[in-house]
Amino acid sequence: MPTPSPTQRVLLIGYRGTGKTSVATCLSKISGERWIDTDAEITRVVDCAISEIFDREGEDGFRRRETVALREILDQPYPIIACGGGIVLLEENRRLLADAGTCVWLRASADTIQQRLECDPGSATQRPPLTNLERSDEIRHLLKEREPLYTQCADLVVETDKRQVDQIAAEIITHTTIHPPDTD
């Protein structure tokens, strides 16, 4: 019987509301592997909401914290990492992601993202506005800005529009080394 290959990290990237945290949770349940969310780790360490970090330190301060969190997480044995939506903005982070494992871009349309964010009661406190634009215009503007960066980082692109979390996780499993545990 061949020796199974070690699990390579799966790093979920994409705009806010594309399902990174939900998919990471599902992948973890299916595979039995540990997972972590960079935004949740930042809020745990700082002990406040992301919107408070933005208020106190601005986006630049948050992005610096994001890089520190990513570095620290990559030093730990987390096979599944859900990354913040803007993690691709800094070149240093893009290099870290490229060297860390398989980057899976969870992609959704602007309309789907807006609908998901409007249905998420914690969105307003955890996801501060990043521009002075209305939400729908901000989503479209930032997607246009970030899509080339997501493309640059992505080893795999998975569409999340009109799909259930378990369907998305199943697609990721078929293309990565994250697998359900053997039952024999």
N, C-alpha and C positions, 0 to 999 in steps of 0.2 A: 504494500500500500504506500503511495507516495506521501511524503511529508507535506502537510499543508503549508502554504506560504504564510508568512506572518501578515497580520492585518496592517495594511498601510493606512495612514490617516486619511480621513475624508473631511475636507474643509468646505462647509456650505457657505457660499457667498451669494449676494443678491441684494436688491433694494429692500428696504423695510416693508414688511407685509407680504413677502413672497413665500413665507412658510418655513424659514430656516430653523427656528426653534422647534416648531411642531414636527418637522421632518427629522431633526436630530433626536427628539424624544422617541419617535417611532422607530428609527434605525437602532437606537439603543435597546428598545424593548425586543425587537426582532433578533438582534445579534447577541445581546447580553454584554455588549461593550459599553464602556463609560463614555459620557459625553459632557461637554461644557459649552457654555455660551459666553462669548467675550463681553458682551454688554452686561450680562448678569454678574460676571466676575468683576468688572469695573465697579458696578454699583455695590457689590459686596465689600470690596476693598475700601472704597471711599465712604461707604455707608450713607449714600444719598442717591436720589434719582438722577438719571442722565440729564434731565432738564435743569436740575440744580447745578450740575457741573457746567453746563452751557452758560447758565446765568453768572456763575462765579468766575469761570476760566475761559469762556468763549469756546468756539469750535476748535481753535488751535490747541487749547489746553486739553480738551477732550481727546483730540486726535493723538496728542502725545501720550496720554494715559492708555489709549487703545493700543499703541505700539508696545508700551511696557507690558500690558496685559497679554498681548499676543506672544511676545518673547517668553514670558513666564509660563504661559500655558503650553507652549511648544517644548518646554523643558520637562513637562510632565507627561505621563502615559495616557493621554486622552486620544483614543482613536477617532472620535467624532467631535468636530468643533463647529459650532454655529457662530459665524462671524457677523459683526455689526455691518450694516449696510454700506457704510462709508469706509470700511477698512481698506478698500482698494485705492483710496485717494492718495496715499503716500507711497512713494517708490520703495521705501524701506519695507513697508508691509507687503507690497507685491513680490519683492524678492523673498521675504520670509515664507509667504504662501507658496511660491513656486518650489521652494526647497522642502516644504513640509509634508507634502502628500498630494492627493488627488483633489483638485479644486472643482467643486460642482456648483455651477451657477444655476440657482433657482430663478427662473425668469417668469415674469407675469406682465400682463398688459397694464398700462396706467389705470384703466378703468377698474380692473380687478384689484389692484393695489389700493385704490381709493376706497372701494367698497369694503375691503377687509379692514382697513384702518378705521373706517367709520363704525364698523361693527365691534371693534376692540375697545372696551371701556378704559383700559390702561394706556391707550395710545397717546392721549393728550399729555399725560404726566411723564411717560417714559420716552416719548418721541417728540422732542421739541421741533418747532418749525425751523427750517434751515435757510429760508429766504423770507422776503417780505411778500411773496406771492400768495395767492389763494392756494388752498391745498391741491386742487387738481392741476393748476398751472405749475406749482412747485414740483409735483411728481413728474410731470412731463419734462420740465426743464432739467431736473436732476438725472432722470433716466437718460436723457440725451447726452448729458455730460459724462455720466458714469458707464454707459454701455460699452464704450471702447476699452475701458479699464477692466470691466468684468470679462469681456471677450479675451483680453490679453491674459488674464489669470486662469480662465476656465479650461480645464481638461475635459469637462463634460458639461453640456447644457441640458437642463431638464425644465420643460415647460410645466408651469403649475396652474395655469388657467383651467378652470372647470375640472379639476382633478382632486381626488381625495388624497389625504396624506399617505395612506398605506400604498396607494398606486405609485406615488412619487418615490417613496422609500423602496418599493420593489424594483423600480427602474434603476435606482442608484445601486442597489445590491447586485443587479445583473452586470453592471459595468465596473465594479470595484472589488476590492478584497474584503469588504465588510459582508459577512454572511451569517445566516442563522447558525447556531451551534449544531454540531453533529449530534444526532440522537442515538447513535449505536453504542 
